[in-house]
Amino acid sequence: MADRPYEYPAADTSAGIRVLHVDDDPDVAELTAVALERERDAFTVVTETDPRAGLDRIREDAIDCVVSDYEMPDMTGLEFLEGVRGIDPDVPFVLFTGKGSEEIASEAISAGVTDYIQKRPGMDAYTVLANRIENAVDQYRSRQALAESQRRLSRFIDQSPLGTIVYDETFTIRRVNAAAESITGYEAAELVGGTWLPIVPPEVRRHVAEVERRLLADKGGYHSVNEIVTKSGERRLCSWHNRVVTDADGTVITIVSQFEDVTERRRQRRELEETNAVLSTLFDTLPVGVLAEDVDRTVLAVNERLFEILEMSGSPAEAAGADCQELAAAVSDRFDDPEGFLAGIDRRIADGEPVEGEEIRLADGRTVARSYRPIELPDGRGHLWVYQDVTDRKRHERRLETLSETSQQLMTARTREAVAGIAVAAARDVLDLEANAVHLHDEDREGLVPVAATDALRELVGEPPTFAEGEGIAWRAYESGESISIDDVREDADVYNPDTDVRSEMYLPLGEYGVLIAGSESVEAFADHDRILGEILAGNVATALEQVDRTETLREHERELVDKNERLEEFTSVASHDLRNPLNVAQGRLELAMAECDSEHLAVVDRSLDRMETLIEDLLTLAREDDADVDRQPIALSTAARRCWETIETTDATLAVETDRAIRADEGLLRQILENLLANSVEHGGESVRIEIGELSDGDDGTPNGFYVADDGPGIPEGDRERVFEYGFSGTAEGTGFGLSIVDKYVEAHGWDVRVTESETGGARFEITGVEFEEPPE
């Protein structure tokens, strides 16, 4: 079964909402009640003009949300909040006040109000208030539903026959059921607040820590079987089923581990397997040396490969039944430290813990890796030893480490010549390619030009040649992009110089930049591992060359940006100061003139000045955010649209959001896109326009690749659809002509595309594509 994130239980949104409104002004209280009940059929609003009566109402009545004024004669809104919390600590509390300031808002939030809304003239404030009340009550009911769900889960855990341990996201134990107490021997109080360390044997802790890491990384389930240590010190084998519980956003809520004692079951199964656990014909086919001994340290079996690695005399058949201690002493002189070799055997047997890949030096300079495993036999614990010759692997690892260091040097090089010099030195010193050179492609000279070479190569061939386009094996490798290893170049039709002293060659392409060539006077000089390591070096060199080119490009781009920013700063200075100051003076003088006389011309001037201010704001937005950073986060389209809708003067307009999916977008830029599109529909579609937001699908499989914003207004003439995103273009005299330009700008910043077409009702329809949607939960 696929892993599914934990989903919060849904709140009961069909139930009515009972609101208590407290305001010392009866007229305001009555108006608020009428406005809220008109906004929502589900609302029932009761009012009180005395906060003390409001407290009595909360004690006697079922209230879903409290709305209160701030400044009242006998008690402030925050004092009233304190009384409410004494009665009901969780009921939503909205401060709805005409006395607004940052200080009051900060104090209200610190006091624990659910929301803070400042009264404003007109009915729009009640629309906002209704939205906030509805959201607050929905969240409150969701929390209540979640609490009930958690109570049911708690009963399930308590009654489960499996041992259950519940952890928080830091793997601190938060709960232990009775079955877990019975298996571990610990009381719940002894484990809660701690970790799993008391019940996990030392040799298993690394494994359990790895399980912990995988659980948090994968956020799924994990099954394992390992020993525990009970409170009395007894070891028991348990089968574990671990599960990470997350919410819909992928946030870890808890980790649940359920387990059962399988000690007896495992013991019985092992008894059936012990008769053939060691004596297997596979011994002779293993690529590693293997020796098994019983509890008395008598050889049970040994394979031929161990005799080869340790250069032992005799045969595996003759060694069977021998004393392992005597056999070890007889081969100890094969090791660089004979006494250390023997002491290591005794130490591993005494510890009784598995050991992987313990490296030991042989007297002839080779390296072997020794591994140890205890074997559970019917009459006690035996021992399994594995020896592997890792000399070539160690040499390979050292080369890889050195190549890693070389890659860091390559990344610090600032020129192509410096990169080439480091490359030939690394090929010589790390890969033992004594004679090698780097040829880089030069468009002006139309060929692969030698840029760096070792002294050994110059002694072998003289000055390296330039390979013209299509010339030699070098160009073949460069053009194909595939490395080439040739055992005898004299037999290749593309050989550059048939009379050369070079017999073997290896060609390593450096991407689009050139090729690294290594040569030898010997036939078949290059093995597969030389080619593999050479390809790693060549890849690092190509990356370094790409970085050199990119760095130079970035420097030039940086110079262009400096010039551009200087022009932008000059523009924003004029727009924000030289234009705004006279505009402010004009607005102030207009206000004084309107107070002194009544003229229809002044209203026209007022509208014109407002339009000028809007133009300046839009121009500054376009200028200052020309290279807006895009911080993509999962954002629900419905949530973003509703928040934007609350900020727009909509009169009788309606919004329908036909999707509950989330997209990856920058929250601020997405909000600007939606606000401008919604405002455009309201502006051009009329007071009762209907706007719809929905998904766009790509192909027949219905995969979403974007969203649309459509209305039922008059639409946009086909001849104007290509121009609506141009700076300054507007379909009305009141428009600034920048709203849709900003939409186009922020869509492009995301890497999306936008186009305008006709909606099904003949209105305007804006389609935004190339959008990345979040995968829905399975």
N, C-alpha and C positions, 0 to 999 in steps of 0.2 A: 504493500500500500504506500502511495506517495505521501511524503511529509506535508502536513497542512499547518499553516500558522493558526494560533489560537485566535478566535473571533470573540470580541466582547458581545454579550447578549444585547439585543436591540431593546431600546426603551419603548414603552407603550405610547406612541404618538397619537393614537386615536382617542385617548382620554381627554376630557376637558381640562382647562387650566384655570385655576381659581387664583386671582390676583388681589392682593391687598394694597391699596394706594393710600398713603398718609401724606396729607398736605393741609396746613393750617388755613388755607384759602379755600372756602367751600366751592367757589366758582371754578377754580382751577381743578379741584378734585373731581367735580362733576364733569367738566369738559374732558379731562383725561380718561375717565371711565367710559364716556360715550365714544371718544375717538378710538380707544383700544378695542372695545367690543365691536365697533364698526370695522376695524382692521382684521380682526380674527373672530370667526363665529365660535371658535372653541373657548374664547375668553369669557370668564365671568368676573367682573371687577366689583369689589366692595371697597368703600371709602371710609376713612376716618380723618377728622380734622385735629384730633388730639392724639399724640403719640402713645399716651398711656392707654387710651381706649384701643389703639392699635395692638398693643401688647396683650390686652385682654382678648382681643379677637383671635390672635395667634394661639393663645392657650385653649380657646373654646372651639375654634373652627379649623378645618383642614385647608391650609394655605399652601399653594404651590410656588408662589413668588411674591416678594415684598418690594414695592416701589415707594420710595420716600423722598420728600424734599430735604434740603440741607438746613436751611435757616428757618427755625420755628420758634415761637416765643418761649416755650417751657423746656424745650429739649432739642438739641441739634440732631441732624440726621445721623451723625456718627454715634452720639449717645443713644439714640434709638436703636442703632445697629447692635450696640453692646447688649441692650436689653433683649433684642431678638435672639442673639446668639446664646443667651442664657436659657432661652426656652427651646429653641431648635437650632443646633449648631450648623446644620447643613442647608437649610432652606435658602434658595437664591435671593440675594438682596441687591437691588438696583438703586443707585443714588441718582435721582432725576431732579436737577436743580437749576435754577436760573443764576445762582451765584457761582460762577466758574472762574477758576484760576488754576495754574499749575500746582500751587501750594495745596489747594483743597483736593485736587485730583490725586496728588501724591499721598496726602494724608489718608484719603479714602481707600486707595489701593493698599496702603500699609495696614489699615484697620481691617481689611479683609472683605471689602465689598465685592460682589460678583461682577458688577459693571458700573461705570460712571458715565452719565449722559448729561450734557448741558442743554437746558431748554433754549429753543430758538423760536422766533415768530413763525407762524404758519403751521400747517398740518403735517409737513414732512417729518418733523421731530417725532410725531407719534408713530409714524411708519417705522422709523429707526427703533423707537422704544419697543414697539410690538415685536420686531425681529429679534432684538436683544433678549426680551423676556422669553420668547419661544425657544431660542437657542439655549438659554440658561436652564430652563426647565427640562429640555431634552437631555442635556448633559447630566443634570441632577438625577433624572429617572434612569439614565443609563448606568450611573454609578450604583444606584440601588439594585438594579437588575444584576450587575456584576457581583455585588456582595452576596446576593442570593445564590448565584451560580457557584461562587466560591464555597458557600456553606454546604451545597450539595456535594461538591468535590471533596470537602473535608470529611463528610460522612462516608463517602466511598473509600477514602484512604483508611479511615479507622476500621472499616469492616473487611478490608481486603485480606485474603489468606496469605498473600505474598508480603514479604518484608518490604516496607516502603520508607525511603528517606527523601525528604523534600529539601532542595537547596534554593538559595537565592542566586542572583546573577554572578555573585562573587564566590560561589560554591561554599557558602557558609550554611550549615545545617539549620533549617527552620522548623522541621517537624520530623518525628519518628513515630511510626505506628507500633501497635502491640506485637505484631508478627516480627518486626525488625528487632524489638527488644528481646524477644524469645530467641532469635537466631544469634544475635551478637552478645547477649548476656548483659548489655548495658541498659540502664534506665534511660528514658528519653531525656530527662533533665541533665544527664551526664554528657550527652552528645549535642543537644541543641545549643547553638551559638558557637560551636567549634567546627572542625573540618573532619574529613574522612581518615585522617592520619591514625587515630587510635585503633581502627579496625583493619588497617591495611599493613601487611608485613613489609619490612624494609625493602626486600628484593622485588616487590610488586609495585612499589610506589611510583617508579618511573613510568610503568605501564599505565597506571591509573591516571597519572598526570597527563599522559598523552591522550587518553580517552577524554579527559576534561577539556584539553585543547581542541580536539576534533569536534566535540559537542558544541562548544562556543563558536567555532569557525563555521561548521556546517549547519548548525541550528536544526538538527534533525534527531535521529535516533541512533543508538549504538548498542550492540550486544557484545558482551565479553564474559569469559569464565575465568575467575581467578580466586585465590585463597583470601580469607579474612582471618584475623586474630580476634578471638572472643575475649571478653573481659577476664576470663580465667586463664588465658594464654593458649587455649586450644586452637588449632588451625582447622578451619572448615572451608571446603571448596564450594563456591557459590556461582550460580548463573545469574548474570546481571542484564537487565533490560533498562537502558537509560533513555530518557526522552527530554528534549528541550521544548518548553512551551513558550511560544511567542505570540504577540498580538498581531493585528492585521498589518502593522507597519514593520514587522520583523524585529521589534524590540523584545529582548528576553524578559519573560515574566517570572519563570521559575524553571527549575530542573528537577525532574522526578526520576528516582532510581528505584526499581522494583527488583527483588532478588529472592532466590530460593536456595536452600542448602542441597547441593547435589553430590556431597562427599561420597555417600555410599553408592550412588548410581555410577559415579566415575570410577570408584575402586573396583566394582564388579566388572566394568567394561575393560579396565586395564588388565585384570587377571586373565581375561580371554585372549589378550593380545601379547602377553609377555612371552609365550612360548616361541613366537617367531619374531620378536621385536628386534633382535640383534642378528641372529643367524640368518642372514639374507644373502642371496646371490648378487644383490646390487653392490655389495662391497667391492667386488672386482671391477665394476664398471664406473665407479665414481672417479672424477678427475682430481680428487683430493685424497690424502692419506688418512685412513681411519683405523682406530684401534679401540676395541671394547673389552672391558674387564669386569669380573663379577665382584661381589662384596668382599671376597678374600683376596682380591687383586691378582686373580689368575686370568690370563688372556683367554677371552672367549672367541674373538675373531680379529683378524687384521688383514688388510688388503695389500696388493702388490704395489700400489702407488706410494704407500708409506715407505716401503723398502727402497723405492727409487729415489724419493726425496732425501731420505737420510742415508742413502748409500749403505744399506745394511746387508750383511751376508746371510745366506740361508734362504728360506722361503716362508710364505705365510702359513702353509700347512705345518711346517716344523715349529713355528712360533706358537700355535694354538696349544693351550694348556701350560705354557711357561709362566714363570713368576714375573709379573710386570715390573717389580722393583729391580730385579736382576737385569731385565731387558733394557730398562731405562738407563741403568748404570753403564751397560755395555755400549750404548750409543751416545753417551753424554759428551764424549770427546769430539763429536761432530759439531758441537756448538761453541760459539765464541766464549761463553761463560758456562762451563759444565756444571759448577756448583749451583749457579743461579737457575739453570734449567731444571735440575733435580728438586731444588727448594720450591720452585714454582708449582711442580706437580703436587707435592705434599700440601702446599698452601691451598690449592684449588680443591683438593679432596676434603680438607678440613673445613673449609668454608661451605662447601656443598652448594654453592650458587653457580648458575650458568655464567660462562665468560665467553665473549665473542671476539675473535680476531686479535688475540694478544700477540704482538709481534716480537720475534726472537731472531737474533742474528746468528747465522751459521759461521763456522770457522773459515769457510772459503769465500765469505763476503755476501753470500745470498741471504735473503730474509724470508722467514716462514711465519705464517700467522697460525697460532694455536688457539683452538676453541675447546671448551669443556662443557659437558652436559651430564648431570647425574641421571642414572637409569634406574627406574623402580622395577626391581626383579622380585620374584615370589619370596625369596629368602633374604631380601634386604636391598640396599642401594648399591648399584654398580656404577661404572664410570665409562663415558664415551669421550674419546679424544679425536680431534680432527686437525690435521696439519695440511697447510696449503702453501705452496711456493708463490710468494707475492713479489718476487724481485722485480719482474717486469712491470707489475702494477705500480710499485713504489716509484720506479724510475719515471713511469708515465705521469704519476701524480705530481712528482717534483717538477716535471716539465710544464704541466698545466698550471702549477702555482707560479712558476716563473713567467709563463705567458700572461697570467693575470696581472703580474707586476708590470710586464711590458705594456699591456693595454693601458695602464694608468699613465705611463710615460708617453704613449702615443697621444692620449687625450690632451696632454699639455703642450704638444707641438703646435706651433703657430704658422708653419709654412709647409708646403708639399715636400720640399727638400729635406726638412727636419724629420718628417714622418718617414720618408724613404730611408734616411740614415739609420733611424731606430729599427726599422723593419729588417734591413740586411744584417745588422748586428745581432738582433734576436734570432734570426734564422741560423746564423753561424754559431752563437753561443748556447742557445737553448735547444735547437733542433739538430745540431751537429751538421748543418748544411754548410760546409766550409766555403764552397764556391757558389755564391749566389749574387744576384743583382735585381734591382727594381727598375722596371721600364714604365714610364708614365706616358699616357696618350697626350700628344701635343697637336692640336688642330692646325696651328700655323705651319708646323713642319710635316703634317699629315703622316704621322707614324708613332711608334712606341719608342720613346727616347730614353736612353739610360740616364738615371738620376743619381743612383748610388750603387756601389758594388764593393765586394770584399777584395782584399789583396790576393787571396787564393784564386779568385775568378780571373783577375787580370793576369796572373802568372799562367793560367791555363789557356786563355783565349786572347790575351791582349786587351785592348780597349773594347768594351762591349759595343756591339753595333746598334744602329737605329733600324728598327724593323718597319719598312714601309707598309702601307695598307695592303693586306692580302699576302704578305710575305712571311714565310717560315711558319714553324709550328707555333711560335709565340702569338702571331696574329690569329691563328686558328683557335687557340685557347681563349684569347681576349674576346673574340667575336662570339664564341659559343657560351662563354661564362662558366665553362666546366673545367675543373682541374684535370691535368693530363700527366700521367707518369709513363715514361717510355724506357723500356729495358735497354734498347740499343738504337740510338737515333740514326745510325747509318742505314738502318733498314726502313726508315720512314721516308715517304716520298716528299714530304715538305721540309726536309732537313735544310737548314740555312747554309751550312758549309759541309759538304760531304767529306772533306779531308780533315775535319776537326779531330783533335785528340779526345774530345768529350765523347763518352759512350752512352751514359745514362743521363736523362734530364727529367726534371719535374717542373711543370708550369702551373702556377697558382694565380688565377685571375683575381684582380683587386676591384671587382665591380666594374663600373664605367671608367675607372681611373687608369687602369693599366694591368700589369702582370708582374709577378715575382718569379724569377727563373733560377733553379738550382741545378748544378751539373756535377758530374763525377767521371773520372777516367775508367771506372769499373762498370762492367755490364751488370744489370739488375741490382743497382746500388740502393734503390729506394723501396722500402717495405710499405705495407698498407698503413701502419701506424705513423710513418713519416708523412704520408699524404694527409691523414686525418688531422694531425697536429698542424701541418702546414696550412690546411684549410681554415683552422681556427685562427692562426696568425693572420692569414690573408683577410679574413672577415674583419678582424680588429683594425687592420691597416686601412681597409676600405672605409670603415666607420670613421676613423681618424681623418682621412682625406675629405670625407663628406663634411665633417665638422669644420675643417679648415675653410672649405668653400662656404659653408653656411655662416661661419663667423664673419667672413668678409662681407657676405650679403647683408648680415645683420648690422654690421658697422655702417654700410651705406644707407640702409633703411633708417638707422638711428639718426644719421645726419639729416635725412629727409624729414623725420618726425620732429626734430628740433626746429627746423624752419617752419613746419606746419604749426607746431604748438605756439611759436612766437606770433604767428598771424592770428591764431585763435585767441590768444591772450589779449592781443590788441583789440580784436573784435568784441570779446566779452566785456572788456573794460569800457568801451564806448557804449555798448548796449546796457550794461548794468549801472553805469554812473552818468555818462554824458546824456543818455536818453531818458533814464528814469528820473533824474533830478528835475528837469523841466516838466516832465509829466506829473510828478508829485505836486509841483508848484501849481500847475494848471488845474489839477483836481482840487487842491485846497482853495484856490481862487474861485472855482466854479461853485464849490459848496457855500462860500461866503455870498456869492452873487445870488444863488438860489434862495438863501435866507432873506436877502434884501428885496428881491423882486420875483414876480411870477411871470415867466415867459416860456412859451413852448419851444423856443430855440435852445434854451438851456438843457432841456431833456435830451435833445439831439446831440448837443456837445457832450453830455454825460455818457451817452452810449458810445460815442466816438472815442472818448478817452478810455473807456473800458476795453474797447476793441484794441486800442494801441497797447494797453498793458498786457492783454492776452497775446498779442503778436510778439512783444518783447520776451515774455515767458517762454513761448514756443521756440523762438529763435535761440534763447539761451540753452534750452534743453537740447536742441540740435547741435549747438556749438560745443557745449561742455561735455556732452556724453557721446562724442563722435566715435570713440572706441570703447563703448561700454563693456565692462567685464560681464561674462555670462557664467553665473554660478548655478549650475543645474541641480535641482532637487526634485523629488517626487511631489507634485502638487495636484490635488483633485480639481478638475475643471469646474465642477459644480460649486465647490467652496469658493474658488477664486472669483467666479462670475457673480455669486451672491454678494460678496464683499464689495465688488466694484459697483453693483447695482445700487447699493445703499448710499453711495456717494454722488449719485446722479439725480438731478431734478427730473423725475419721470412723469409727473402728473398722473394720467390714467394709463400710461404705457404698462405693458406686462412683459415678463421674461420667463421663458420655459427652457430649462436645461435638460436635454434628452440623453445625458450620459452620466455615469457615476465613476468613470475611469480616471486614473491619474496619469499625468504626463510628466516628463522630465524637462523642467524649464527654470529660468531665473525668475523668482517670485516677483521682484519689483518690475522687471521688464514685461513679464506676462500681464501683470495688473495694468500697466500703462497701455498695452495692446488692447486688452478687453475694454478698459474704460473709454478709450478713444473710439473703438468700434461701436460700443453701446451708445455713447453720446452722439455719434454720427447718425445712428438709426433714429434716436429720439428727436434730434434736430431736424432731420429731413423727412421723417415718417409721420409726424403729427403727434398730437397729445395722446391718442389712443392706439399708437402703433404696437403691434405684437412682435416680439423678438424671440428667436429660437437659436439655441446653441446645441450642436450635435456632432457626432463622429463622422469622419470620412473613411472609407474602406479602400484597400488596394487589392485589386484582383478578385477572383472568384471565391477565394477562401475567407473573405470577410475580415482580413487582418487590418486593424485600424492604422492609418498613416497620417491622420490630421484631424482637424475640426473645422466647422463652419459657423459663421454668425450671419443669420438671415432675418429679414423683416418683411412685413406686408405693406410697406410704404410705397411711394411712387416709383422707386427704383432709380437706377442711374442709366442715362441714355448710353447706348452702345458706343457712340462716338466719343464719349467722355471716359470710358472705363480704363483706357490706357493712361489717362492723364491725372486720375484722381490722386495718385501717389506723388505727383510732382509738387515740389515746394511752391506754396503760394496759390495753388489751384483750389478753388472752392466753388461749390454749386450754388451758394447763397451769398448775399451781400454781407451778412453778419459773420460768416465763417472766416477763420484766419488763413485757411489753406495749408496749415501745418499738421493738423491732427492725424490725417492718413499718411502723411510723410513720415511722422514719428512711428506709426504702425509699421510701415515698410522698413524703416531703419532697424527696429528692434526684432522684427521677423528675420531680417538678414543676419543680425548679430547672432541669432540662434542657429543659423545655417538652414532655416526653413524657406519656403516659397509662399507667396500670397498672390491671389488673383481675385478679381471681382467679376461676378456674373449675375444672372437674374434668378431670384428665388421662385419657388413653385407658385407663389401668389402674385408674382410680378414685381416684387420689391427687390431690394439690394441683397446680394449674398456674397460674403467674403469667405474664401476657402484658403485655409492655411495648411500646407502639406509638408512632408518630411519630418513630422513630429514623432518623437520616440515615446511610446506608451509603456507604462509599467505593466509587468505581467500580472494578470489577475490571480488570486489564490486558487489552488487546485481544489 
